[in-house]
Every structure is written in structure tokens, then in C-alpha cells.
Amino acid sequence: MAFIWVFLLLPTITGVKLACAAPRSFEIDYENDCFLKDGEPFRYISGSIHYSRIPRVYWKDRLIKMYMAGLNAIQTYVPWNYHEPLPQQHNFTGDRDLEHFLKLANDLGLLVVLRPGPYICAEWEMGGLPAWLLKKKDIVLRSSDPDYITAVDQWMGKLLPMIKPFLYQNGGPIITVQVENEYGSYFACDYNYLRHLTKLFRSHLGEEVVLFTTDGAGLGFLKCGALQGLYATVDFGPGGNVTAAFSAQRHAEPKGPLVNSEFYTGWLDHWGQHHSVVNKNTVAKSLNEILAAGANVNLYMFIGGTNFGYWNGANTPYAPQPTSYDYDAPLTEAGDLTDKYFAIRDVIRLYRKIPDGPVPPTTPKFSYGAVKMNKLQTVTDALDSLSFSGPVKSVYPITFIEMNQHFGFILYQTKIPKDCSEPTPLSSLLNGVHDRAYITVNGFPKGILERDKSLTINITGKAGDLLDILVENMGRVNYGKYINDFKGLVSNLTLGNDTLSNWLIYSLSIDEAVSQGVLWERSQERAFQPPSDLTAPAFYGGSFSIPSGVPDLPQDTYIQFPGWRKGQVWINGFNLGRYWPARGPQVTLYVPASVLSTAAPNNITVLELESSPCDFGPCTVDFTEAPVLNATVEHPALKRKLFIKEDLA
């Protein structure tokens, strides 16, 4: 592993050119259809890595593996909402330390293709746009809407000066910067918006930097996505006609380098569909054709990583993505080497020298075994601990944004207005549950309403009974015209012929409550509950210690949920993400070693929303060394073609 120490000794960048060094440059040579790096013809072979989906402690490991595959560049997005969770409140620390990530890439000899948005798609919550933009209900995102432009200008005024020292001509790794993303797939087609962004980027980054756009490899996409002054590139996946795909780029750019900015090594997943798998030979064959054509290429993804917490996006008709963003990429979600990695490496070897030395090995995994879980409190019982500010009274339901909450869960509570001795339909007639609602009456589960799928259930109850509706934000739409995705009860509910009113609405600060440990007091047992397929949403807790006497622990692991249905899980206060083995395809969740402790017991908190095994038998979560990403699919897959993003809009 001596080669790693060579990398560690490389100096970090200062953003200032050495006085004796020759000026650095990166530009487009239109005459010879190529890039020029320091005046010499240059072709990049890049791979996508999203720092926001990988714990900081593993950034170097993943980047070295990419370097050792023969890549000379990486591509990354900057998610606006990841860094500015509230207006003018910026976070670039810890796992959000973009500058550290760029320095690492530079130290390892990797150039950077940067995609700073403002919109990124990326199967990321709201395509990277912050949900607080929706405070203006009629805002037109990704357009010349003055409120949107003001927010973009302020954000870019913070971000772009940060990245300017990292531009290649300033001594850093960034060779090209994307303006917006796949704009030709968006309905607005606002050229003035693109012109504004171009001027904005130029004002902060200067005239030398190569600015580019990315769109699907079709003239229809390039019509609204390309703009003079921005170099137009395309994206397309394996298995198609490479020459035909690049002919679309040539329509927009008759001269200059060929560039596929997103060559898909795999594809995205949705809950309720099979895990996408793309054959390594198909990927290798098309990659070889791209490189044989002399083109530049970025492999999307080279490592996908994980949608920790609530960061997954969704497509329409509403289909949220799972916690894993494995993407069937050359490096797995956990950074493991795959056959696809070595197949791609063998292709790259035909076109440029592969670095000498061994490839860093797959990170070891450990099976910590089963951990007994105990029921703590139902969500309703824990309201005082979860809702720090107490309820808001409203005649009719209001949304997450109106409650100043962006992610997670909100509880809507009212009373049944009249006796319903016979089953009575509780309905979301306007498909207003965004995205999933768990219904209880006096604490007893009655059913689930789900966006686009289940708009009515039958309930019984007496006048005055407490009706609780726990609404889960499953992730905002990240692609297409519906990215202005409001959450919560976005329209009224009816019970029979009556519109429900007079709500108490609780904003739930679950992550804070979990971190503070306030949920671990056991609540009183409720009265006997008749057997049911559902249990009321509730918290469960357990803990385990890392075994002593075993070297090199803690190690990465995977958590699985035997007998559990759907929910959210935290370890030591870190929100791992959503689990949903009842629907699949993902069964296990990746647990990086960085969230585990050897100094104290590791606390596990589970919010089970549908059905816990604790009321019926063995009640454990299990830690295993192997992932399961393709199982227990309940719903038939939607008929979509791989690599056609327009099918997701």
C-alpha cells in the first residue's frame, strides 16, 4: 500500500499559483475537436461520485479506487439544499465540507468536473433545490421568476467564490463547470434564465473557465437546454448507437470535443420495483466505442453511495427512491470492488496508462448479529417529546412548508364528528396525501392512505373519538415539471360526506428527540388491541456493544429487519434512512463503521410505521455482513426503458 503514502505526501492546493510555475490553462480547441490542457490535447475519463452520499471518512478510499481504475477526473454535484437548509444558514462542515473534498481530489491527481446546480436532479430530494423556496406557493422554479432568481443569486454568491480558488487555472482541480442541468427536459424553456445564470457564473468565476450544459442525446432536449456561450454536451447509456447519440451533440456543437457527461453504468431504483442491474459486458462494450471515437466520458455513477436520512428523491407518477443509491455501479454503495469495476478498468487500459500499484481492497464487513428491541412509545404517546413547540390549530390542514418543517413526519389530529358504527370511507378525494398517512382512532390502527395508490380506507368510530393521521414525507420529486412538491395533507380529507376540520397539527422533531435520548422512557401499555395486520406507529429501542478482542473493529455492516414492515432507523442518533422490506427491493441498510462506537453501547432507535414483530414474537434487528438489494418486491415494476429519463417525468 506504499502508493497511498505517496498521495498523502502531496501538497494541498492554496488557490495561488507558484511564482515560478507556468500559467495553467484549460480550454476548448474547436479547430481540432478536443480540450486543451496547458496547451496540449486532452481527453478526460471521469466517474461520478457524490460526496453528499458518502461519509467523509471514506472519501479518500473511494477516490483512490477511482484513480486506480484509470480515471483522470471525477464529476460531482453540489446539492444546494444540503448546504443551505434554511435561508442564509450555510453548512460546509463535516460530511458537507466541499472544500476538503476538492482538496482530496486534487491531492490524488484527479481533475474535477463540477456540477453546482442550482438544480442537479441526481435522484436527490427536490433535485437539490431547497424546500424553503416553496414558501412562495406559486413560485416557478428554474425560471426567471424574481423570487427564484433572488434566491439563486444569493446562493451562488456564497458558493461560486468558494470554488473559484479550485479552478484549474488557479491551481486547483476543476476543469469545467456545468450551468444548470438537463434544462431541455424541463417545461419552462426560459432562455433568459439560462442567460442570467451564464452571466452570474462568469461574474464570479471569470471568462477563462469552461462552462457547459448537459442534455439528453436528442434534438428535442438540446432545443431548450443549449445556449450560446455554454458548451453543449449530451448523456446516454450503454447498448445504443454511440455515433447517433453524438450526432445530436454535433447538431448543437458542430466543432469541439465530443462529451458524454452521463454514461450510465447502471440505473436508479424505486421502492416496489426490482433493483436495476446492467450487464458489465454491455457497459464495457459501449465505453470502448465511446473512447474509440475519441470522446470524453463521465461514468454515472462510478460509486452511488447512500441516501442517508431523508435525502432520497422521487419520480412521477409518485415513486420514491430507496435509501440505497447503489446504482449497480462499478463500486458498490459501500465502496466494494466489483467485476464491473475491473471490466471498465480493462477498457480504460486500452486508451491510457493505468496507475501502478495495487487497488485498495474492499472494506471489511462484520456481522454483529441480532439485537433485541423493546417497545418504547407510540408516536401519539410521545407527542410532548416530539413536538417542542406544541400544536398549531387550523380549521383545515396545512402543509409541511406552512408548518416550517421540510422533512420527516407531521401529525394531524382531529375528532370524529359523528358516530360511524358502520365502516365509513375516509378519503383523500383530491389525492392530497403527500405522501403516506398512517391512520389511528383512539390509538388503534385503521389503515394507510398513500399518494397515487390508496386514496380511501374505511374506518369506524364514535363521535368525539381521536383521529390521528401521521403523514410521512417520502421524498420530493427530483425530475420533471412536478418538482414543486408540497408535503403533508395538501387538500382536505372527508369522512363519509363530511369534510374534516378543526385540526391540531404537530410538527415533529424526531431527529432531535432521538439524538437527545428522550424517547427511551417506556410508556404505559394500552388496553388490549384486537389482532390486526397493523400496529400503531411507535418507537423501539435496543443496544449492542462492539465485541472486544476482535482486531480492527468497528467495521462496516448492514442492518436488516426480520418481521418489520416499514420505518426509519437511527444508530447513535445518526439517521441511516428508510427501511421498507415489505415492498422492496432493498432489504438491508448500509451502516458505515463511522457511526458505530467501541467506547460505549450503540443505541438503535426504530420508528416502525406499519407492523412491528414485537407484539407477536421475536423482536430483533439483525446486523449482517452482506447486503440484500433485490428482494420482496410487492408491486409490479412500471414499464420504463432504462436510460430514458423522460420516462420519469
C-alpha positions in Angstrom: 0.0 0.0 0.0 3.0 2.3 -0.3 1.4 4.2 -3.2 -1.1 5.6 -0.7 1.6 7.3 1.3 2.8 9.0 -1.9 -0.6 10.5 -2.3 -0.7 11.6 1.3 2.6 13.5 0.9 1.3 15.5 -2.0 0.8 19.2 -1.1 -2.7 20.6 -0.8 -3.7 23.4 -3.0 -3.6 27.0 -1.9 -5.5 28.5 -4.8 -2.5 30.7 -5.6 -0.1 29.9 -8.5 3.5 29.5 -7.6 5.5 32.4 -8.8 7.9 30.2 -10.9 5.2 28.0 -12.3 4.0 28.3 -15.9 0.4 29.6 -16.2 -2.2 26.8 -16.2 -5.0 26.7 -18.7 -7.9 24.6 -19.7 -9.9 25.4 -22.9 -11.7 24.1 -25.9 -9.9 23.7 -29.2 -12.7 23.9 -31.7 -10.3 23.5 -34.7 -9.1 20.1 -33.5 -12.3 18.9 -31.7 -10.7 18.5 -28.3 -9.9 20.1 -25.0 -6.5 21.7 -24.4 -4.9 21.4 -21.0 -1.9 23.6 -20.6 -1.9 23.9 -24.4 -1.8 20.1 -25.1 -4.7 18.0 -26.4 -6.5 16.4 -23.5 -9.3 13.9 -23.0 -10.9 13.2 -19.7 -12.2 9.8 -18.5 -14.3 10.6 -15.4 -16.5 9.0 -12.9 -19.4 10.4 -10.8 -19.1 10.4 -7.0 -21.5 12.4 -4.8 -19.7 13.4 -1.6 -23.1 14.0 0.0 -23.9 10.3 -0.2 -20.6 9.1 1.3 -19.3 9.6 4.8 -16.3 12.0 4.8 -14.0 9.3 6.4 -14.4 7.3 3.2 -13.9 10.0 0.6 -10.2 9.2 0.2 -10.8 5.4 -0.1 -13.4 5.9 -2.8 -11.3 8.5 -4.7 -8.2 6.3 -4.6 -10.1 3.4 -6.1 -11.4 5.7 -8.8 -7.9 6.8 -9.6 -6.6 3.3 -9.7 -9.3 2.3 -12.2 -7.6 4.7 -14.6 -9.8 7.7 -14.3 -8.1 11.1 -14.6 -11.2 13.0 -13.4 -14.2 12.8 -11.2 -17.6 14.5 -11.5 -19.7 15.7 -8.6 -22.8 17.6 -7.8 -23.3 20.3 -5.2 -26.7 19.9 -3.6 -28.0 23.4 -2.7 -30.4 22.1 0.0 -27.6 20.0 1.6 -25.7 23.2 2.3 -28.4 25.8 2.9 -31.1 24.1 4.9 -32.6 27.5 5.8 -32.2 30.8 4.0 -28.8 32.3 4.6 -27.8 29.4 7.0 -24.9 27.7 5.3 -23.2 24.5 6.4 -19.9 23.4 4.9 -18.6 21.3 7.8 -18.1 17.6 8.4 -19.7 15.5 5.7 -20.6 18.8 3.9 -17.0 20.0 3.7 -16.9 20.6 -0.1 -13.5 22.3 0.1 -11.9 19.3 1.8 -13.4 17.0 -0.8 -12.0 19.1 -3.7 -8.6 19.3 -2.0 -8.6 15.5 -1.6 -9.3 15.1 -5.3 -6.5 17.5 -6.2 -4.0 15.7 -3.9 -4.8 12.4 -5.5 -4.2 13.8 -9.0 -7.9 13.8 -10.1 -9.3 16.6 -12.0 -12.9 17.7 -11.3 -16.0 18.3 -13.5 -18.2 20.3 -11.1 -22.0 20.5 -11.4 -23.0 23.2 -8.9 -26.7 23.5 -9.9 -28.7 25.3 -8.8 -30.8 22.3 -9.9 -29.0 18.9 -10.0 -31.7 16.2 -10.3 -29.4 13.3 -9.1 -32.3 11.4 -7.6 -31.9 13.7 -4.7 -34.6 15.4 -2.6 -36.3 18.1 -4.8 -33.4 17.8 -7.3 -31.2 19.7 -4.8 -33.4 22.8 -4.6 -34.2 23.8 -1.0 -37.8 23.2 0.1 -38.0 26.6 1.6 -38.3 28.0 -1.9 -41.9 26.8 -1.8 -42.8 29.3 0.9 -44.0 31.3 -2.2 -46.7 28.9 -3.3 -46.8 29.9 -6.9 -43.0 30.2 -7.5 -41.9 29.0 -10.9 -38.7 27.0 -10.2 -35.9 27.0 -12.7 -37.1 30.2 -14.4 -36.8 33.9 -14.4 -39.3 34.2 -11.5 -37.9 37.1 -9.5 -38.1 35.3 -6.1 -36.3 32.3 -7.5 -33.6 34.4 -9.2 -33.0 36.3 -5.9 -32.5 33.1 -4.0 -30.2 31.6 -6.7 -28.1 34.8 -6.8 -27.7 34.7 -3.1 -26.7 31.1 -3.1 -24.3 31.3 -6.0 -22.9 34.4 -4.4 -21.9 32.2 -1.5 -20.9 29.0 -3.4 -19.0 30.3 -6.5 -16.5 32.4 -4.7 -15.7 29.4 -2.6 -14.9 27.2 -5.6 -13.1 29.9 -7.7 -9.7 29.1 -6.0 -10.2 25.5 -7.0 -10.4 26.2 -10.8 -7.6 24.6 -12.8 -6.2 27.9 -13.9 -6.0 29.0 -10.3 -4.0 25.9 -9.2 -7.0 23.7 -8.4 -8.6 20.6 -10.0 -11.8 22.0 -11.5 -11.6 21.9 -15.3 -15.2 22.5 -16.3 -18.3 23.8 -14.5 -21.9 22.9 -15.5 -24.6 25.6 -15.6 -28.0 24.2 -14.6 -28.7 20.5 -15.5 -30.7 18.8 -18.3 -32.7 22.0 -18.7 -34.0 20.8 -22.1 -36.1 18.2 -20.2 -37.9 20.9 -18.2 -41.1 22.6 -19.3 -40.1 26.2 -18.7 -37.7 26.6 -21.6 -36.6 30.0 -20.3 -33.6 31.2 -22.3 -33.4 34.4 -20.2 -33.0 32.2 -17.2 -30.0 30.4 -18.8 -28.6 33.8 -19.9 -28.9 35.1 -16.4 -27.1 32.0 -15.0 -24.3 32.4 -17.6 -23.7 36.0 -16.6 -23.8 35.0 -12.9 -21.3 32.2 -13.3 -19.0 34.4 -15.4 -19.2 37.3 -12.9 -17.9 35.0 -10.1 -15.6 32.6 -11.9 -14.2 34.7 -14.7 -14.1 34.4 -18.5 -11.5 31.6 -18.7 -13.5 28.7 -17.1 -15.2 26.3 -19.5 -18.9 26.4 -18.8 -21.1 23.6 -20.2 -24.6 22.2 -20.3 -25.8 18.6 -20.3 -28.9 17.3 -22.0 -30.3 14.0 -23.4 -28.9 12.9 -26.7 -31.8 14.2 -28.8 -32.6 17.4 -30.7 -35.7 17.9 -28.6 -33.7 18.1 -25.4 -31.0 20.4 -26.9 -33.6 22.9 -28.2 -34.2 24.3 -24.7 -31.1 23.1 -23.0 -28.3 24.5 -25.1 -27.3 28.2 -25.2 -24.6 30.1 -27.0 -21.7 30.6 -24.7 -22.2 27.3 -22.9 -20.6 24.2 -24.4 -23.4 21.7 -25.0 -22.8 18.1 -24.0 -25.1 15.0 -24.0 -25.8 12.0 -21.9 -26.7 8.4 -22.9 -26.3 4.9 -21.6 -24.9 1.7 -22.9 -26.3 -0.6 -25.6 -27.3 2.1 -28.1 -25.8 3.7 -31.2 -22.9 5.8 -30.0 -22.5 7.6 -33.3 -26.1 8.5 -33.5 -26.1 9.8 -29.9 -23.1 12.0 -30.6 -24.7 13.3 -33.7 -27.2 15.1 -31.5 -24.4 16.9 -29.8 -22.9 17.8 -33.2 -26.1 19.5 -34.1 -25.5 21.9 -31.2 -21.7 21.9 -31.4 -20.5 21.3 -34.9 -16.9 21.6 -33.7 -15.3 20.9 -30.4 -14.8 17.8 -28.2 -17.3 15.0 -28.0 -18.6 14.7 -24.5 -20.9 12.2 -22.8 -21.5 13.8 -19.4 -23.5 10.9 -18.0 -22.7 7.4 -19.4 -24.9 5.2 -17.3 -23.1 2.3 -15.6 -26.4 1.2 -14.0 -29.7 2.8 -13.2 -31.8 4.1 -10.4 -34.2 2.2 -8.2 -37.7 2.8 -6.8 -39.5 1.2 -3.9 -41.7 -1.5 -5.3 -39.6 -2.2 -8.4 -36.7 -4.6 -9.0 -33.2 -3.5 -8.3 -31.7 -2.3 -11.6 -28.8 -4.3 -13.0 -26.9 -3.6 -16.1 -24.5 -6.2 -17.5 -20.8 -5.4 -17.2 -20.1 -6.5 -20.8 -22.8 -4.1 -22.2 -21.2 -1.3 -20.2 -17.7 -2.2 -21.3 -18.6 -2.5 -25.0 -20.3 0.9 -25.2 -17.5 2.5 -23.2 -15.0 1.1 -25.6 -17.0 2.6 -28.5 -17.1 6.0 -26.9 -13.4 6.0 -26.2 -12.6 4.7 -29.7 -14.4 7.7 -31.1 -12.0 10.0 -29.2 -14.8 11.3 -26.9 -14.6 12.5 -23.3 -16.8 10.5 -21.0 -18.1 10.5 -17.4 -19.3 7.3 -15.9 -22.5 7.9 -14.0 -22.3 6.6 -11.3 -18.9 5.2 -10.5 -20.0 4.9 -6.9 -23.5 5.7 -6.0 -23.5 5.7 -2.2 -26.4 6.1 0.1 -29.5 8.4 0.6 -29.0 8.7 4.4 -31.7 10.4 6.4 -34.4 11.9 4.2 -32.3 12.8 1.1 -33.8 10.5 -1.5 -35.9 11.9 -4.3 -38.8 10.6 -6.2 -40.2 10.4 -9.8 -43.8 10.6 -11.2 -46.3 9.0 -11.1 -45.1 9.3 -7.5 -42.4 6.7 -7.0 -39.8 7.4 -4.3 -36.3 6.1 -4.4 -34.9 3.8 -1.7 -32.2 4.5 0.8 -29.5 2.7 -1.2 -28.2 4.6 -4.2 -26.0 1.6 -5.2 -26.9 2.1 -8.9 -25.3 -1.2 -9.8 -22.1 1.0 -10.1 -18.5 -0.3 -10.5 -18.0 0.5 -6.8 -20.9 -0.7 -4.6 -22.8 1.5 -2.2 -20.2 0.5 0.4 -17.2 1.1 -1.9 -16.7 -2.6 -2.7 -14.8 -3.6 -5.8 -17.0 -5.4 -8.4 -16.5 -7.3 -11.7 -17.8 -4.3 -13.4 -15.0 -2.2 -11.9 -12.3 -4.4 -13.4 -14.1 -4.7 -16.7 -14.2 -0.9 -17.0 -10.6 -0.8 -15.9 -9.6 -3.2 -18.7 -11.3 -0.9 -21.3 -9.6 2.2 -19.9 -6.3 0.4 -20.0 -6.5 0.3 -23.8 -6.5 4.1 -24.0 -4.4 5.4 -21.2 -1.9 4.0 -18.7 -3.3 2.6 -15.5 -1.5 3.7 -12.4 1.0 1.3 -11.0 0.3 -0.4 -7.6 -2.4 -2.4 -6.0 -6.1 -1.4 -5.9 -7.2 -0.7 -2.3 -9.2 -3.7 -1.2 -12.9 -3.9 -0.4 -13.6 -2.6 3.1 -14.2 -5.5 5.5 -17.7 -6.1 6.9 -18.7 -7.6 10.2 -21.8 -9.4 11.3 -22.7 -8.2 14.8 -25.7 -10.5 15.0 -29.2 -10.0 16.4 -30.1 -7.1 18.7 -33.2 -7.4 20.9 -35.6 -4.5 20.6 -38.1 -3.2 23.1 -41.2 -1.1 22.5 -40.7 2.5 23.8 -43.6 4.8 23.0 -46.2 5.3 20.3 -45.9 8.5 18.3 -49.1 9.7 19.9 -47.8 9.0 23.4 -44.5 10.7 22.7 -46.1 13.9 21.3 -44.8 16.1 24.2 -41.2 14.9 23.5 -41.5 15.1 19.7 -43.3 18.4 19.2 -41.2 21.0 21.0 -43.4 23.9 20.1 -46.8 22.2 20.6 -49.7 22.0 18.2 -50.9 24.6 15.7 -54.7 25.0 15.4 -56.2 25.2 11.9 -59.7 24.8 10.6 -58.3 22.9 7.6 -55.0 21.0 7.1 -51.8 23.0 6.3 -48.7 21.7 4.7 -45.2 20.9 5.9 -43.9 24.2 4.5 -46.6 26.2 6.2 -45.5 24.4 9.4 -41.9 25.5 8.7 -40.9 21.8 8.5 -39.2 20.3 5.5 -38.6 16.6 6.1 -39.9 13.7 8.2 -43.3 13.5 9.7 -46.2 15.7 10.9 -49.1 14.5 13.0 -52.6 15.8 12.1 -55.1 15.3 14.8 -58.9 15.9 15.0 -62.0 14.3 16.4 -64.5 12.2 14.5 -67.5 14.5 14.0 -70.3 11.8 14.3 -70.9 8.2 15.1 -69.6 5.8 12.4 -70.8 2.5 13.6 -70.6 1.1 10.1 -67.4 1.2 8.1 -67.3 4.8 6.7 -64.9 5.9 3.9 -62.1 8.2 5.0 -60.9 9.7 1.7 -58.4 12.0 0.1 -60.6 12.8 -2.9 -58.0 15.2 -4.5 -55.0 12.8 -4.0 -53.9 15.2 -1.2 -51.9 12.9 1.0 -48.2 13.7 0.2 -47.0 11.0 0.6 -48.2 8.4 3.0 -50.6 8.6 6.0 -50.9 6.2 8.9 -54.4 6.4 10.5 -55.3 5.6 14.1 -58.5 6.1 16.1 -58.0 6.4 19.8 -54.6 4.9 19.2 -55.7 1.9 17.3 -54.5 1.4 13.7 -57.1 1.7 11.0 -55.2 1.8 7.7 -52.9 3.6 5.4 -53.6 6.3 2.7 -50.9 6.6 0.0 -50.3 9.1 -2.7 -51.4 7.9 -6.2 -52.2 4.4 -4.8 -54.6 4.3 -1.9 -57.0 7.3 -1.6 -59.7 5.8 0.6 -60.0 3.4 3.6 -63.0 2.5 5.7 -62.9 3.3 9.4 -65.3 3.0 12.4 -65.6 5.2 15.5 -67.8 7.2 17.7 -68.3 11.0 17.7 -65.5 12.6 19.7 -63.0 9.7 19.1 -59.5 10.9 18.5 -58.4 10.6 14.8 -54.6 10.8 14.3 -53.1 11.0 10.9 -49.3 10.7 10.8 -48.1 11.9 7.4 -44.7 10.9 6.1 -42.8 13.0 3.5 -41.3 10.2 1.4 -39.0 12.5 -0.6 -39.8 15.3 -3.0 -39.9 14.8 -6.8 -36.5 15.4 -8.3 -37.2 15.4 -12.0 -39.7 16.9 -14.4 -42.4 19.6 -14.0 -43.6 18.5 -10.6 -40.6 19.4 -8.6 -42.6 22.0 -6.7 -43.7 19.1 -4.5 -45.6 20.2 -1.4 -45.8 17.7 1.5 -48.4 16.8 4.2 -52.2 17.0 3.8 -52.2 19.3 0.8 -56.0 19.1 0.4 -58.9 18.3 2.7 -59.9 14.8 3.9 -63.5 13.7 4.0 -65.2 11.2 6.3 -68.3 10.0 4.5 -69.9 13.2 3.3 -68.3 15.4 5.8 -65.1 17.5 5.3 -62.9 17.0 8.3 -61.9 20.3 10.1 -60.6 21.8 13.4 -57.2 20.2 13.3 -54.4 20.2 15.8 -51.2 19.9 13.8 -47.9 18.8 15.4 -44.6 19.5 13.8 -42.4 16.5 14.9 -38.7 17.0 15.6 -37.9 13.3 15.6 -34.2 13.5 14.8 -33.6 15.9 17.6 -35.7 13.8 20.1 -33.7 10.7 19.1 -30.4 12.5 19.5 -31.4 13.7 22.9 -32.5 10.3 24.0 -35.9 11.5 25.2 -37.8 8.6 23.6 -36.3 5.8 25.7 -38.7 6.1 28.6 -41.3 3.3 28.3 -44.9 4.4 28.1 -47.8 2.7 29.8 -49.3 -0.3 27.9 -52.5 0.4 26.2 -55.7 -1.5 26.6 -56.0 -4.8 24.7 -55.8 -4.4 21.0 -57.7 -6.8 18.8 -55.5 -8.8 16.4 -54.7 -6.6 13.4 -52.4 -6.6 10.4 -51.2 -3.2 11.5 -49.7 -1.7 14.7 -49.8 2.0 15.7 -46.7 3.9 14.6 -44.2 3.6 17.5 -40.6 3.8 18.6 -38.5 0.8 19.6 -35.1 0.7 21.1 -32.2 -1.6 21.6 -28.4 -1.5 22.0 -25.3 -3.6 21.4 -21.6 -3.4 22.2 -18.8 -4.0 19.7 -17.1 -7.2 20.7 -13.8 -6.9 22.5 -10.7 -8.9 21.5 -11.5 -8.6 17.8 -9.0 -6.5 15.9 -9.9 -3.7 13.5 -13.4 -3.1 14.8 -15.7 -1.4 14.3 -16.2 -2.4 10.7 -19.0 -1.6 8.2 -22.1 -3.7 8.5 -25.7 -4.0 7.2 -28.9 -3.9 9.2 -32.0 -5.9 8.4 -35.4 -6.0 9.9 -37.0 -9.5 10.2 -40.7 -9.2 10.7 -40.7 -5.4 10.5 -42.6 -3.6 7.7 -41.6 0.0 7.1 -40.0 2.8 9.0 -37.0 4.9 9.8 -33.9 3.8 11.8 -31.2 5.7 13.8 -27.9 4.4 15.2 -26.3 6.6 17.9 -28.5 9.4 16.7 -27.4 9.1 13.1 -30.4 8.8 10.7 -29.5 5.9 8.5 -32.6 6.2 6.3 -35.8 4.4 5.5 -36.4 0.7 5.5 -39.3 -1.0 3.7 -38.6 -4.7 3.3 -42.3 -5.4 2.9 -42.2 -3.7 -0.5 -38.5 -3.9 -1.5 -36.4 -4.2 -3.4 -33.9 -3.1 -0.7 -33.9 -5.2 2.4 -30.7 -4.2 4.2 -29.4 -0.7 5.0 -25.7 0.1 4.9 -24.2 1.0 8.2 -20.8 2.7 7.9 -18.3 2.0 10.6 -18.0 5.7 11.3 -21.4 5.8 13.0 -20.5 2.9 15.4 -18.7 3.2 18.7 -16.3 0.9 20.6 -16.3 3.1 23.7 -20.0 2.8 24.6 -23.0 0.7 23.7 -24.5 1.5 20.3 -28.1 2.7 20.6 -30.6 1.7 17.9 -33.9 3.6 17.6 -36.5 2.4 15.2 -39.7 4.1 14.2 -41.9 1.3 12.8 -44.9 2.7 11.0 -46.9 -0.3 9.9 -46.4 -3.5 11.8 -43.8 -4.4 14.5 -42.9 -8.0 15.3 -42.6 -7.1 19.0 -46.3 -7.7 19.7 -46.3 -11.2 18.2 -42.9 -12.9 18.8 -39.2 -12.5 18.4 -38.3 -8.8 18.2 -34.8 -8.1 16.8 -32.9 -6.2 14.2 -30.0 -8.1 12.7 -26.6 -7.0 11.6 -25.1 -8.9 8.7 -22.0 -8.7 6.5 -23.9 -9.0 3.2 -26.3 -6.6 1.5 -29.7 -7.6 0.1 -30.8 -5.0 -2.5 -33.2 -7.1 -4.8 -35.9 -8.9 -3.0 -39.5 -8.8 -1.7 -40.9 -6.6 -4.5 -44.6 -6.2 -3.8 -45.7 -4.0 -6.7 -45.1 -4.7 -10.4 -42.4 -2.6 -12.0 -43.6 0.2 -14.1 -42.8 -0.3 -17.8 -39.9 2.1 -18.3 -36.9 1.8 -20.5 -33.5 2.0 -18.9 -31.6 5.2 -19.7 -34.6 7.2 -20.8 -35.0 9.9 -18.2 -38.0 11.4 -20.0 -40.0 8.4 -18.9 -39.5 9.5 -15.3 -41.0 13.0 -15.7 
